[in-house]
């Protein structure tokens, strides 16, 4: 799906993994993240990360995810006050922190988990399967046409 992946063991390792990814791609060490992720020690990794919704000027957005679907390589994000959808949709680079304990086999498993833990469906569910793409113009694939052109996953919790 054109996403890249790094695996770490603990949440404390996430900022360094993000810093490595940004440096290896020549990207600036500044980003926005979901508010609950702002507690990670981003500064120790040399990053400036603000816990807020993204705007059109933010180049990098860091999110968690409700779960990840192994069958399709898809992330399931539920929008809400602590998980603004703009962080995964507006920046050119989306970095998702994925807990390996939140990997499910199928889309049906993802919906069953959502119903069991959340009851009513949230106002929006976003499914992300890599960078946005289109082949509308001369059937040439273009990444980032309607959203991020790069998606990087940091899997937390060991090897899958």
RODO-2510 file (C-alpha; in nm, 4 decimals, decimal comma):
residues 160
     n   res          X          Y          Z
     1     x     0,0000     0,0000     0,0000
     2     x     0,3094     0,2259    -0,0264
     3     x     0,3317     0,2786     0,3498
     4     x     0,6548     0,2334     0,5412
     5     x     0,6814     0,0591     0,8779
     6     x     0,9102     0,0526     1,1807
     7     x     0,8565    -0,1657     1,4864
     8     x     0,9491    -0,0594     1,8406
     9     x     0,8879    -0,2287     2,1732
    10     x     0,7556     0,0582     2,3889
    11     x     0,5807     0,3956     2,3665
    12     x     0,9003     0,5609     2,4942
    13     x     1,0750     0,4572     2,1710
    14     x     0,8172     0,6211     1,9436
    15     x     0,9657     0,9749     1,9336
    16     x     1,3098     0,8437     1,8289
    17     x     1,1474     0,6259     1,5604
    18     x     0,9571     0,9273     1,4268
    19     x     1,2755     1,1375     1,4318
    20     x     1,4590     0,8681     1,2310
    21     x     1,1818     0,8570     0,9730
    22     x     1,1713     1,2348     0,9345
    23     x     1,5507     1,2617     0,9055
    24     x     1,5745     0,9785     0,6512
    25     x     1,3180     1,1553     0,4326
    26     x     1,4623     1,5049     0,4705
    27     x     1,1515     1,6279     0,6523
    28     x     1,1440     1,9057     0,9115
    29     x     1,1388     1,7924     1,2761
    30     x     0,8060     1,9534     1,3565
    31     x     0,4566     1,8093     1,3602
    32     x     0,1121     1,8103     1,5159
    33     x    -0,0322     1,5119     1,6977
    34     x    -0,3472     1,3945     1,8647
    35     x    -0,3671     1,5637     2,2070
    36     x    -0,3185     1,2379     2,4029
    37     x     0,0117     1,1761     2,2207
    38     x     0,1573     1,5108     2,3277
    39     x     0,2749     1,3488     2,6545
    40     x     0,5475     1,1535     2,4723
    41     x     0,8974     1,3030     2,5069
    42     x     0,9205     1,4477     2,1579
    43     x     1,1743     1,7141     2,2603
    44     x     1,4262     1,4496     2,3712
    45     x     1,4193     1,3184     2,0130
    46     x     1,4773     1,6701     1,8767
    47     x     1,1198     1,7174     1,7595
    48     x     0,8740     2,0022     1,8038
    49     x     0,5314     1,8421     1,8302
    50     x     0,2091     2,0260     1,9203
    51     x    -0,0938     1,8374     2,0508
    52     x    -0,3779     1,9891     1,8475
    53     x    -0,5846     1,9572     1,5330
    54     x    -0,3963     2,0162     1,2095
    55     x    -0,4403     2,3110     0,9783
    56     x    -0,3409     2,3516     0,6161
    57     x     0,0105     2,4650     0,7103
    58     x     0,1129     2,1582     0,9114
    59     x     0,3428     1,9318     0,7085
    60     x     0,3369     1,6297     0,9423
    61     x     0,0541     1,4752     1,1459
    62     x     0,0995     1,2031     1,4080
    63     x    -0,1977     0,9927     1,5171
    64     x    -0,2786     0,6731     1,6935
    65     x    -0,5432     0,4433     1,5531
    66     x    -0,8391     0,2572     1,6958
    67     x    -0,7167    -0,0630     1,5345
    68     x    -0,5353    -0,1914     1,2302
    69     x    -0,6765    -0,4506     0,9923
    70     x    -0,4252    -0,7169     0,8870
    71     x    -0,6264    -0,8479     0,5911
    72     x    -0,6039    -0,5176     0,4021
    73     x    -0,3238    -0,3257     0,5756
    74     x    -0,5805    -0,0642     0,6747
    75     x    -0,5923     0,1679     0,9753
    76     x    -0,9277     0,2416     1,1385
    77     x    -0,9420     0,5872     1,2977
    78     x    -1,2425     0,7114     1,4946
    79     x    -1,2846     1,0870     1,5045
    80     x    -1,3589     1,2732     1,8244
    81     x    -1,2359     1,5627     2,0396
    82     x    -0,9148     1,3757     2,1292
    83     x    -0,8639     1,2311     1,7810
    84     x    -0,9241     1,5101     1,5281
    85     x    -0,9465     1,3760     1,1739
    86     x    -0,7508     1,6721     1,0369
    87     x    -0,4248     1,5329     1,1818
    88     x    -0,4351     1,2352     0,9442
    89     x    -0,5942     1,4106     0,6468
    90     x    -0,4396     1,7567     0,6020
    91     x    -0,0607     1,7151     0,6405
    92     x     0,1452     1,5781     0,3507
    93     x     0,2935     1,3171     0,5850
    94     x     0,0854     1,1004     0,8176
    95     x     0,2604     0,8983     1,0873
    96     x     0,0398     0,6503     1,2726
    97     x     0,1285     0,4859     1,6015
    98     x    -0,0202     0,1369     1,5963
    99     x    -0,0306    -0,0872     1,9032
   100     x     0,0299    -0,4456     1,7944
   101     x    -0,2299    -0,5512     2,0529
   102     x    -0,4846    -0,3580     1,8405
   103     x    -0,4263    -0,5612     1,5242
   104     x    -0,7351    -0,7469     1,4081
   105     x    -0,7714    -0,9943     1,1212
   106     x    -1,0612    -0,8539     0,9176
   107     x    -1,2825    -0,5507     0,8621
   108     x    -1,5646    -0,7398     1,0342
   109     x    -1,3406    -0,7873     1,3398
   110     x    -1,2667    -0,4139     1,3417
   111     x    -1,6374    -0,3245     1,3400
   112     x    -1,7124    -0,5823     1,6102
   113     x    -1,4373    -0,4339     1,8295
   114     x    -1,5689    -0,0822     1,7690
   115     x    -1,9240    -0,1801     1,8652
   116     x    -1,8026    -0,3638     2,1766
   117     x    -1,5907    -0,0730     2,3000
   118     x    -1,7816     0,2322     2,1746
   119     x    -2,1451     0,1389     2,1252
   120     x    -2,2806     0,4074     1,8932
   121     x    -2,0835     0,4737     1,5778
   122     x    -1,8715     0,7903     1,6121
   123     x    -1,9356     1,0914     1,3912
   124     x    -1,6707     0,9733     1,1448
   125     x    -1,4669     0,6607     1,0805
   126     x    -1,1656     0,6981     0,8547
   127     x    -1,0018     0,4007     0,6885
   128     x    -0,6468     0,4611     0,5732
   129     x    -0,4698     0,2134     0,3472
   130     x    -0,1543     0,4040     0,2594
   131     x    -0,1041     0,7390     0,0905
   132     x    -0,3916     0,8877    -0,1043
   133     x    -0,3695     0,8159    -0,4740
   134     x    -0,5463     0,8740    -0,8001
   135     x    -0,5057     0,7591    -1,1583
   136     x    -0,7559     1,0042    -1,3021
   137     x    -0,5148     1,1866    -1,5311
   138     x    -0,3920     0,9706    -1,8191
   139     x    -0,4145     0,6662    -1,5898
   140     x    -0,0909     0,7719    -1,4179
   141     x    -0,0843     0,7012    -1,0428
   142     x    -0,0243     1,0155    -0,8389
   143     x     0,0327     0,9898    -0,4618
   144     x    -0,1004     1,2603    -0,2324
   145     x    -0,3742     1,3813    -0,4630
   146     x    -0,6438     1,4032    -0,1940
   147     x    -0,4510     1,3665     0,1319
   148     x    -0,1094     1,2625     0,2589
   149     x     0,1499     1,1542     0,0016
   150     x     0,3439     0,9616     0,2684
   151     x     0,2132     0,7257     0,5384
   152     x     0,4499     0,5759     0,7950
   153     x     0,3479     0,3286     1,0669
   154     x     0,5248     0,2879     1,3983
   155     x     0,4168    -0,0493     1,5363
   156     x     0,4469    -0,0582     1,9153
   157     x     0,4679    -0,3838     2,1033
   158     x     0,7014    -0,6151     1,9264
   159     x     0,7230    -0,8111     1,6086
   160     x     0,4053    -0,9048     1,4272
***
